[in-house]
Amino acid sequence: MKKTALLPLVTYPEPLPGEALAATVEFAAKAGFDLFALSLEADFPDVANALSRLLLDVPEMIRRAEAQSRMGGEGLLKAVAALAAQHGVESEAGRRRSAQELVGDAAAEEARYFDLTVVPMPKVGEQGRAIAEAIVFGSGRPTILLPEALVVRGLRRAVVAWDGSRVAARAVNDMLSLFGGMDQVTIVSVLNEKPLHADDLGDRLAAQLIKRGVPARALAVELEDQPIGATLQDFAIQDGAGLLAMGAYGHSRLREFVLGGATRTILEDVRLPVLMSH
């Protein structure tokens, strides 16, 4: 049975770039996913202040902004449908209005109805990262982050970031259930980044995967003089992987949501398709 991926489409203040759309649809075609494209449209509250109406005509500004978002969404949905037809991808479309500060929560709620979410990550702007973070931690489903300028490689080679944790185990299971047969899975444990409770973590996982018919090997790599997220992505690219799978870490601290180091750096700079599970 084919799996369906949610594709959340940012429409305001700027719609998602066309290059990111094309890369996402091509990825879905290579992975064998159907797509449900969701236009996330701006919904601004009415302003009742008489002075704002008199001096700035705020209601008219709101109408224009919402119309801009709506038209941007319509254009994105048409573009996705056309690209999907070109690549032989089954697609559907939907729309959801949301306050700007809650758009990530709205996307996470919608994501719960699908097998996974694919999130294009534009190079410019913070909104894409904020929506991705909300979906990763709020949807309960696996999320795949895609770089804007993506050259889709084969998806039969993958790298798993492995530290023996619950979220890393979830990422392994999600990867295998979403992508099925793999030609090679490389399990990577990064040394000198944080204490690992055993030296053979990767070997133990590799042995279990091999028993299940998954070609797997375990490697340990030294943390380079850069963030751990960059080290993991550099290794995956050099290894010829088309996918990096990893657990996502985050916790609340005094009303602020604090991301783990690898999670934060990858959200800031996605270089290849990254599957995140929480």
C-alpha positions, 0 to 999 in steps of 0.5 A, spaced: 500 500 500 502 506 498 504 511 503 501 519 503 505 524 505 503 531 507 506 537 504 505 543 508 505 550 503 507 556 506 503 562 503 505 568 507 509 573 507 512 569 501 510 563 498 514 557 498 519 558 492 518 554 486 525 550 486 523 547 493 516 545 490 519 541 484 525 538 489 519 535 493 515 532 488 521 529 485 523 526 492 516 523 492 516 520 486 523 517 487 520 514 494 513 512 491 509 517 496 502 520 494 502 527 496 497 531 500 498 538 498 496 543 504 495 551 503 497 554 510 493 561 509 493 567 513 488 569 518 488 575 521 484 577 527 479 583 526 481 590 529 476 594 532 480 600 534 477 606 531 483 610 531 486 604 527 481 604 522 481 612 521 489 613 520 491 606 517 485 603 515 488 596 518 482 592 516 483 594 508 491 592 510 488 585 513 484 584 507 489 585 502 494 580 506 489 575 507 488 575 499 495 575 498 496 569 502 490 566 499 492 567 492 499 565 493 496 558 496 492 557 490 498 558 485 502 553 489 496 548 489 496 548 482 504 548 481 504 542 485 498 538 481 502 540 475 509 537 477 505 531 480 502 529 474 509 530 470 512 525 475 506 520 475 505 522 483 498 522 485 496 528 489 490 531 493 489 538 495 487 542 501 487 549 505 487 551 512 487 558 515 490 559 521 493 565 525 500 566 523 503 565 530 499 558 530 501 556 523 506 551 525 501 548 530 495 547 525 500 544 520 502 539 526 495 537 527 494 536 520 500 531 519 497 526 524 492 524 519 498 522 514 504 517 514 509 522 514 510 529 512 515 532 507 517 539 509 521 543 504 526 548 507 528 554 504 534 557 505 531 564 506 527 566 512 525 563 519 518 560 518 520 554 514 524 552 520 519 554 525 513 550 522 518 544 521 520 544 528 512 544 530 511 538 526 517 534 528 515 535 535 507 536 535 505 531 530 507 524 532 509 522 525 515 522 522 518 528 518 522 529 512 526 535 511 528 537 504 533 542 502 531 547 497 536 546 492 535 538 492 538 533 487 535 527 489 539 521 489 537 514 490 534 512 496 536 505 497 542 507 501 541 511 508 545 513 514 542 512 521 545 517 527 545 512 533 546 513 540 541 507 543 536 512 545 528 512 544 528 517 539 533 514 535 530 507 535 523 510 533 527 513 527 530 507 525 523 503 525 520 509 521 525 509 516 524 502 515 517 502 514 517 508 510 522 506 505 522 498 505 528 494 502 535 498 502 541 496 499 545 499 505 544 502 512 550 505 515 549 506 523 553 511 525 555 513 532 559 520 533 564 519 539 566 525 543 559 528 543 556 525 549 557 519 553 554 513 550 552 507 555 556 502 551 561 501 546 558 496 541 551 500 540 552 500 533 554 493 532 548 491 536 543 494 532 547 492 525 546 485 528 539 485 529 538 489 522 542 483 518 537 478 522 531 482 518 534 482 512 537 489 512 544 490 509 547 494 515 554 496 518 556 500 524 561 505 524 564 510 529 566 517 527 569 522 531 566 529 532 569 534 527 571 541 529 564 543 527 556 542 530 554 535 530 549 536 525 554 538 520 558 532 521 552 527 520 550 530 514 557 531 511 558 523 513 552 521 509 553 525 503 560 522 503 557 515 504 553 516 498 547 516 502 540 519 499 537 519 506 539 521 513 535 518 519 535 521 526 531 522 532 529 529 534 531 532 541 528 537 545 525 539 551 521 545 555 525 550 559 522 556 563 517 557 557 522 556 552 523 550 547 530 548 547 533 543 541 538 538 542 545 540 538 544 535 532 537 537 531 538 545 532 544 545 527 540 540 522 534 545 522 538 551 520 542 548 515 539 541 511 544 539 506 540 532 504 533 529 506 533 528 513 528 523 516 527 526 524 522 522 529 521 524 536 
